[in-house]
Amino acid sequence: MDMNNIEGALADILTLKGALAASLFDWESGMVLGTDTNKKFNIELASAGNAEVIKAKMDTMNSLEIEGTIEDILITLDSQIHVLHVMESNPELVLYLALDRSQGNLALARNKLKQVAKS
């Protein structure tokens, strides 16, 4: 992802049907680098909380001596799906999407995050 075009990348993610909010954040520091939202949704707070989710999984992988990297972490709620996509090209950065479960398509969402991460 071209770091100069974070705003455009997040806007592209929000074109997905059912998209509520998106962000790009650094999971190590918890710093949010960009946000966009279609709804009243505190994406900054959600990003900070999800940075802790990534940290916990990385710590667990290290403790278990699991080789490899995280591609996605999916959190399914009764009304929403949250997708945390760790960027392959910059593994300390995470593209995050909150999706309305009744309207969104998980496969399309994961594909869009991968596509945006590569651009």
N, CA and C atoms as an extended XYZ file, in Angstrom:
357
Properties=species:S:1:pos:R:3:atomname:S:1:resname:S:1:resid:I:1 pbc="F F F"
N         0.844       -1.185        0.000 N   MET     1
C         0.000        0.000        0.000 CA  MET     1
C         0.880        1.236        0.000 C   MET     1
N         0.544        2.159       -0.855 N   ASP     2
C         1.227        3.446       -0.886 CA  ASP     2
C         0.794        4.227        0.352 C   ASP     2
N         1.729        4.450        1.254 N   MET     3
C         1.393        5.094        2.521 CA  MET     3
C         0.881        6.520        2.324 C   MET     3
N         1.136        7.116        1.158 N   ASN     4
C         0.634        8.455        0.870 CA  ASN     4
C        -0.846        8.431        0.467 C   ASN     4
N        -1.383        7.246        0.233 N   ASN     5
C        -2.763        7.150       -0.223 CA  ASN     5
C        -3.621        6.330        0.745 C   ASN     5
N        -3.377        6.454        2.030 N   ILE     6
C        -4.150        5.722        3.036 CA  ILE     6
C        -5.623        6.093        2.940 C   ILE     6
N        -5.907        7.368        2.830 N   GLU     7
C        -7.288        7.840        2.769 CA  GLU     7
C        -8.038        7.206        1.598 C   GLU     7
N        -7.416        7.183        0.437 N   GLY     8
C        -8.040        6.588       -0.742 CA  GLY     8
C        -8.227        5.085       -0.600 C   GLY     8
N        -7.254        4.418        0.013 N   ALA     9
C        -7.341        2.974        0.217 CA  ALA     9
C        -8.488        2.630        1.156 C   ALA     9
N        -8.626        3.380        2.238 N   LEU    10
C        -9.707        3.123        3.189 CA  LEU    10
C       -11.066        3.429        2.564 C   LEU    10
N       -11.136        4.484        1.769 N   ALA    11
C       -12.386        4.807        1.061 CA  ALA    11
C       -12.763        3.675        0.106 C   ALA    11
N       -11.761        3.077       -0.543 N   ASP    12
C       -11.991        1.944       -1.443 CA  ASP    12
C       -12.573        0.767       -0.665 C   ASP    12
N       -12.035        0.487        0.505 N   ILE    13
C       -12.544       -0.613        1.336 CA  ILE    13
C       -14.004       -0.355        1.705 C   ILE    13
N       -14.339        0.887        1.993 N   LEU    14
C       -15.704        1.214        2.418 CA  LEU    14
C       -16.723        1.151        1.289 C   LEU    14
N       -16.292        0.871        0.055 N   THR    15
C       -17.247        0.672       -1.036 CA  THR    15
C       -17.914       -0.699       -0.939 C   THR    15
N       -17.371       -1.567       -0.089 N   LEU    16
C       -17.973       -2.887        0.092 CA  LEU    16
C       -19.368       -2.764        0.696 C   LEU    16
N       -20.289       -3.555        0.203 N   LYS    17
C       -21.639       -3.568        0.765 CA  LYS    17
C       -21.554       -4.010        2.222 C   LYS    17
N       -22.176       -3.241        3.101 N   GLY    18
C       -22.197       -3.568        4.519 CA  GLY    18
C       -21.018       -3.038        5.313 C   GLY    18
N       -20.062       -2.377        4.649 N   ALA    19
C       -18.900       -1.843        5.366 CA  ALA    19
C       -19.336       -0.766        6.347 C   ALA    19
N       -18.884       -0.894        7.594 N   LEU    20
C       -19.197        0.090        8.619 CA  LEU    20
C       -18.055        1.076        8.821 C   LEU    20
N       -16.832        0.543        8.897 N   ALA    21
C       -15.664        1.380        9.165 CA  ALA    21
C       -14.402        0.607        8.802 C   ALA    21
N       -13.335        1.354        8.535 N   ALA    22
C       -12.047        0.741        8.202 CA  ALA    22
C       -10.930        1.598        8.780 C   ALA    22
N        -9.814        0.948        9.051 N   SER    23
C        -8.651        1.690        9.527 CA  SER    23
C        -7.378        0.971        9.118 C   SER    23
N        -6.298        1.693        9.256 N   LEU    24
C        -4.950        1.143        9.132 CA  LEU    24
C        -4.258        1.494       10.434 C   LEU    24
N        -3.715        0.472       11.123 N   PHE    25
C        -3.037        0.745       12.383 CA  PHE    25
C        -1.792       -0.104       12.540 C   PHE    25
N        -0.905        0.380       13.392 N   ASP    26
C         0.322       -0.325       13.755 CA  ASP    26
C         0.007       -1.134       15.009 C   ASP    26
N         0.046       -2.454       14.913 N   TRP    27
C        -0.368       -3.275       16.048 CA  TRP    27
C         0.644       -3.248       17.193 C   TRP    27
N         1.898       -2.961       16.911 N   GLU    28
C         2.901       -2.928       17.977 CA  GLU    28
C         2.726       -1.707       18.880 C   GLU    28
N         2.479       -0.561       18.284 N   SER    29
C         2.337        0.669       19.065 CA  SER    29
C         0.878        1.017       19.363 C   SER    29
N        -0.057        0.460       18.569 N   GLY    30
C        -1.464        0.824       18.697 CA  GLY    30
C        -1.806        2.114       17.968 C   GLY    30
N        -0.826        2.714       17.280 N   MET    31
C        -1.052        3.982       16.578 CA  MET    31
C        -1.937        3.768       15.351 C   MET    31
N        -2.979        4.568       15.257 N   VAL    32
C        -3.875        4.529       14.105 CA  VAL    32
C        -3.343        5.500       13.058 C   VAL    32
N        -3.127        4.995       11.849 N   LEU    33
C        -2.557        5.812       10.770 CA  LEU    33
C        -3.614        6.414        9.860 C   LEU    33
N        -4.814        5.846        9.895 N   GLY    34
C        -5.888        6.382        9.069 CA  GLY    34
C        -7.193        5.683        9.380 C   GLY    34
N        -8.301        6.402        9.203 N   THR    35
C        -9.631        5.833        9.445 CA  THR    35
C       -10.623        6.374        8.432 C   THR    35
N       -11.693        5.620        8.254 N   ASP    36
C       -12.834        6.082        7.470 CA  ASP    36
C       -14.042        5.302        7.984 C   ASP    36
N       -15.202        5.909        7.918 N   THR    37
C       -16.393        5.243        8.432 CA  THR    37
C       -17.633        5.648        7.652 C   THR    37
N       -18.557        4.697        7.532 N   ASN    38
C       -19.859        4.953        6.912 CA  ASN    38
C       -20.939        5.158        7.961 C   ASN    38
N       -20.655        4.797        9.180 N   LYS    39
C       -21.641        4.824       10.266 CA  LYS    39
C       -21.020        5.455       11.502 C   LYS    39
N       -21.863        5.704       12.496 N   LYS    40
C       -21.347        6.153       13.784 CA  LYS    40
C       -20.675        4.944       14.421 C   LYS    40
N       -19.363        4.944       14.396 N   PHE    41
C       -18.573        3.792       14.843 CA  PHE    41
C       -17.239        4.331       15.320 C   PHE    41
N       -16.857        4.048       16.545 N   ASN    42
C       -15.602        4.560       17.088 CA  ASN    42
C       -14.450        3.668       16.615 C   ASN    42
N       -14.012        3.907       15.397 N   ILE    43
C       -12.991        3.061       14.773 CA  ILE    43
C       -11.638        3.212       15.464 C   ILE    43
N       -11.343        4.378       16.026 N   GLU    44
C       -10.065        4.553       16.738 CA  GLU    44
C        -9.994        3.642       17.963 C   GLU    44
N       -11.066        3.621       18.746 N   LEU    45
C       -11.116        2.763       19.934 CA  LEU    45
C       -11.083        1.291       19.536 C   LEU    45
N       -11.839        0.938       18.514 N   ALA    46
C       -11.848       -0.445       18.039 CA  ALA    46
C       -10.468       -0.867       17.537 C   ALA    46
N        -9.776        0.024       16.846 N   SER    47
C        -8.432       -0.282       16.343 CA  SER    47
C        -7.460       -0.525       17.487 C   SER    47
N        -7.524        0.325       18.498 N   ALA    48
C        -6.631        0.163       19.656 CA  ALA    48
C        -6.894       -1.168       20.355 C   ALA    48
N        -8.142       -1.515       20.527 N   GLY    49
C        -8.478       -2.792       21.147 CA  GLY    49
C        -8.021       -3.972       20.320 C   GLY    49
N        -8.159       -3.861       19.006 N   ASN    50
C        -7.744       -4.957       18.135 CA  ASN    50
C        -6.233       -5.064       17.999 C   ASN    50
N        -5.514       -3.981       18.263 N   ALA    51
C        -4.046       -4.077       18.324 CA  ALA    51
C        -3.664       -5.035       19.454 C   ALA    51
N        -4.413       -4.994       20.552 N   GLU    52
C        -4.169       -5.907       21.675 CA  GLU    52
C        -4.465       -7.357       21.290 C   GLU    52
N        -5.473       -7.569       20.440 N   VAL    53
C        -5.794       -8.913       19.950 CA  VAL    53
C        -4.607       -9.462       19.151 C   VAL    53
N        -4.067       -8.640       18.259 N   ILE    54
C        -2.915       -9.074       17.448 CA  ILE    54
C        -1.721       -9.369       18.361 C   ILE    54
N        -1.447       -8.483       19.305 N   LYS    55
C        -0.334       -8.700       20.234 CA  LYS    55
C        -0.490      -10.015       20.982 C   LYS    55
N        -1.695      -10.292       21.468 N   ALA    56
C        -1.931      -11.524       22.223 CA  ALA    56
C        -1.697      -12.757       21.348 C   ALA    56
N        -2.143      -12.713       20.108 N   LYS    57
C        -1.947      -13.856       19.214 CA  LYS    57
C        -0.470      -14.036       18.887 C   LYS    57
N         0.239      -12.932       18.654 N   MET    58
C         1.676      -13.023       18.375 CA  MET    58
C         2.418      -13.606       19.575 C   MET    58
N         2.063      -13.171       20.781 N   ASP    59
C         2.687      -13.713       21.988 CA  ASP    59
C         2.418      -15.202       22.124 C   ASP    59
N         1.186      -15.615       21.835 N   THR    60
C         0.833      -17.032       21.913 CA  THR    60
C         1.611      -17.840       20.883 C   THR    60
N         1.711      -17.327       19.672 N   MET    61
C         2.475      -18.020       18.627 CA  MET    61
C         3.935      -18.173       19.055 C   MET    61
N         4.506      -17.110       19.627 N   ASN    62
C         5.893      -17.174       20.095 CA  ASN    62
C         6.051      -18.193       21.218 C   ASN    62
N         5.124      -18.206       22.170 N   SER    63
C         5.181      -19.149       23.289 CA  SER    63
C         5.094      -20.591       22.814 C   SER    63
N         4.286      -20.824       21.795 N   LEU    64
C         4.112      -22.171       21.257 CA  LEU    64
C         5.133      -22.517       20.175 C   LEU    64
N         6.005      -21.546       19.886 N   GLU    65
C         7.024      -21.699       18.840 CA  GLU    65
C         6.402      -22.052       17.490 C   GLU    65
N         5.295      -21.376       17.182 N   ILE    66
C         4.630      -21.562       15.891 CA  ILE    66
C         5.327      -20.678       14.865 C   ILE    66
N         5.812      -21.296       13.807 N   GLU    67
C         6.445      -20.560       12.717 CA  GLU    67
C         5.374      -19.951       11.819 C   GLU    67
N         5.710      -18.904       11.117 N   GLY    68
C         4.794      -18.307       10.161 CA  GLY    68
C         4.268      -16.961       10.631 C   GLY    68
N         3.340      -16.467        9.878 N   THR    69
C         2.781      -15.147       10.146 CA  THR    69
C         1.256      -15.214       10.156 C   THR    69
N         0.651      -14.200       10.718 N   ILE    70
C        -0.805      -14.072       10.694 CA  ILE    70
C        -1.201      -13.442        9.365 C   ILE    70
N        -2.184      -14.019        8.712 N   GLU    71
C        -2.747      -13.406        7.509 CA  GLU    71
C        -3.965      -12.567        7.902 C   GLU    71
N        -4.944      -13.226        8.504 N   ASP    72
C        -6.169      -12.555        8.939 CA  ASP    72
C        -6.567      -13.083       10.305 C   ASP    72
N        -7.231      -12.246       11.067 N   ILE    73
C        -7.952      -12.673       12.253 CA  ILE    73
C        -9.388      -12.214       12.039 C   ILE    73
N       -10.324      -13.143       12.189 N   LEU    74
C       -11.738      -12.845       12.004 CA  LEU    74
C       -12.432      -12.903       13.351 C   LEU    74
N       -13.227      -11.899       13.623 N   ILE    75
C       -14.029      -11.868       14.844 CA  ILE    75
C       -15.475      -11.737       14.388 C   ILE    75
N       -16.263      -12.759       14.689 N   THR    76
C       -17.665      -12.719       14.282 CA  THR    76
C       -18.541      -12.457       15.498 C   THR    76
N       -19.326      -11.419       15.386 N   LEU    77
C       -20.309      -11.051       16.399 CA  LEU    77
C       -21.684      -11.389       15.839 C   LEU    77
N       -22.715      -11.276       16.644 N   ASP    78
C       -24.043      -11.611       16.135 CA  ASP    78
C       -24.490      -10.677       15.010 C   ASP    78
N       -24.028       -9.430       15.015 N   SER    79
C       -24.464       -8.485       13.985 CA  SER    79
C       -23.330       -7.932       13.120 C   SER    79
N       -22.087       -8.261       13.459 N   GLN    80
C       -20.945       -7.709       12.721 CA  GLN    80
C       -19.857       -8.764       12.524 C   GLN    80
N       -19.035       -8.512       11.524 N   ILE    81
C       -17.815       -9.283       11.310 CA  ILE    81
C       -16.669       -8.282       11.298 C   ILE    81
N       -15.620       -8.581       12.034 N   HIS    82
C       -14.425       -7.736       12.063 CA  HIS    82
C       -13.280       -8.533       11.461 C   HIS    82
N       -12.625       -7.947       10.469 N   VAL    83
C       -11.516       -8.604        9.788 CA  VAL    83
C       -10.257       -7.790       10.038 C   VAL    83
N        -9.250       -8.449       10.595 N   LEU    84
C        -7.939       -7.840       10.835 CA  LEU    84
C        -6.971       -8.488        9.863 C   LEU    84
N        -6.508       -7.729        8.893 N   HIS    85
C        -5.604       -8.244        7.856 CA  HIS    85
C        -4.202       -7.674        8.078 C   HIS    85
N        -3.283       -8.548        8.457 N   VAL    86
C        -1.895       -8.132        8.650 CA  VAL    86
C        -1.244       -8.030        7.272 C   VAL    86
N        -0.657       -6.881        7.004 N   MET    87
C        -0.085       -6.645        5.675 CA  MET    87
C         1.212       -7.423        5.492 C   MET    87
N         1.253       -8.223        4.456 N   GLU    88
C         2.425       -9.049        4.161 CA  GLU    88
C         3.665       -8.190        3.904 C   GLU    88
N         3.496       -7.090        3.208 N   SER    89
C         4.625       -6.229        2.846 CA  SER    89
C         5.117       -5.376        4.009 C   SER    89
N         4.296       -5.226        5.031 N   ASN    90
C         4.630       -4.385        6.180 CA  ASN    90
C         3.943       -4.996        7.402 C   ASN    90
N         4.490       -6.107        7.954 N   PRO    91
C         3.758       -6.923        8.923 CA  PRO    91
C         3.435       -6.280       10.270 C   PRO    91
N         3.904       -5.078       10.518 N   GLU    92
C         3.472       -4.405       11.745 CA  GLU    92
C         2.194       -3.601       11.516 C   GLU    92
N         1.748       -3.529       10.266 N   LEU    93
C         0.538       -2.780        9.932 CA  LEU    93
C        -0.637       -3.717        9.679 C   LEU    93
N        -1.824       -3.252       10.104 N   VAL    94
C        -3.044       -4.037        9.979 CA  VAL    94
C        -4.117       -3.190        9.304 C   VAL    94
N        -4.720       -3.759        8.262 N   LEU    95
C        -5.926       -3.183        7.688 CA  LEU    95
C        -7.093       -3.809        8.429 C   LEU    95
N        -7.984       -2.981        8.916 N   TYR    96
C        -9.097       -3.440        9.744 CA  TYR    96
C       -10.408       -3.000        9.123 C   TYR    96
N       -11.345       -3.932        9.050 N   LEU    97
C       -12.668       -3.652        8.495 CA  LEU    97
C       -13.729       -4.179        9.445 C   LEU    97
N       -14.692       -3.334        9.764 N   ALA    98
C       -15.898       -3.745       10.480 CA  ALA    98
C       -17.024       -3.795        9.456 C   ALA    98
N       -17.723       -4.914        9.437 N   LEU    99
C       -18.704       -5.202        8.395 CA  LEU    99
C       -20.035       -5.590        9.029 C   LEU    99
N       -21.131       -5.063        8.506 N   ASP   100
C       -22.462       -5.467        8.946 CA  ASP   100
C       -22.677       -6.903        8.459 C   ASP   100
N       -22.904       -7.797        9.395 N   ARG   101
C       -22.990       -9.223        9.065 CA  ARG   101
C       -24.175       -9.544        8.158 C   ARG   101
N       -25.274       -8.816        8.274 N   SER   102
C       -26.463       -9.116        7.477 CA  SER   102
C       -26.339       -8.633        6.032 C   SER   102
N       -25.420       -7.700        5.789 N   GLN   103
C       -25.284       -7.134        4.443 CA  GLN   103
C       -23.980       -7.502        3.755 C   GLN   103
N       -22.941       -7.731        4.528 N   GLY   104
C       -21.615       -7.929        3.958 CA  GLY   104
C       -21.358       -9.355        3.506 C   GLY   104
N       -20.302       -9.498        2.733 N   ASN   105
C       -19.855      -10.791        2.238 CA  ASN   105
C       -18.405      -10.966        2.690 C   ASN   105
N       -18.170      -11.946        3.545 N   LEU   106
C       -16.837      -12.151        4.118 CA  LEU   106
C       -15.790      -12.436        3.051 C   LEU   106
N       -16.093      -13.265        2.083 N   ALA   107
C       -15.121      -13.590        1.037 CA  ALA   107
C       -14.728      -12.350        0.238 C   ALA   107
N       -15.723      -11.537       -0.121 N   LEU   108
C       -15.426      -10.301       -0.847 CA  LEU   108
C       -14.618       -9.339        0.012 C   LEU   108
N       -14.945       -9.279        1.291 N   ALA   109
C       -14.221       -8.385        2.200 CA  ALA   109
C       -12.758       -8.797        2.321 C   ALA   109
N       -12.497      -10.075        2.516 N   ARG   110
C       -11.113      -10.550        2.633 CA  ARG   110
C       -10.344      -10.293        1.332 C   ARG   110
N       -11.003      -10.531        0.206 N   ASN   111
C       -10.368      -10.291       -1.082 CA  ASN   111
C       -10.032       -8.804       -1.266 C   ASN   111
N       -10.960       -7.928       -0.874 N   LYS   112
C       -10.730       -6.478       -1.013 CA  LYS   112
C        -9.560       -6.043       -0.134 C   LYS   112
N        -9.496       -6.542        1.112 N   LEU   113
C        -8.383       -6.172        1.994 CA  LEU   113
C        -7.046       -6.624        1.410 C   LEU   113
N        -6.994       -7.829        0.869 N   LYS   114
C        -5.749       -8.316        0.243 CA  LYS   114
C        -5.370       -7.451       -0.951 C   LYS   114
N        -6.370       -7.109       -1.765 N   GLN   115
C        -6.141       -6.281       -2.950 CA  GLN   115
C        -5.611       -4.898       -2.569 C   GLN   115
N        -6.235       -4.283       -1.589 N   VAL   116
C        -5.822       -2.941       -1.141 CA  VAL   116
C        -4.412       -3.007       -0.523 C   VAL   116
N        -4.143       -4.053        0.236 N   ALA   117
C        -2.835       -4.184        0.881 CA  ALA   117
C        -1.699       -4.289       -0.143 C   ALA   117
N        -1.996       -4.882       -1.286 N   LYS   118
C        -0.968       -5.049       -2.331 CA  LYS   118
C        -0.787       -3.803       -3.186 C   LYS   118
N        -1.784       -2.914       -3.168 N   SER   119
C        -1.691       -1.729       -4.039 CA  SER   119
C        -0.894       -0.615       -3.420 C   SER   119
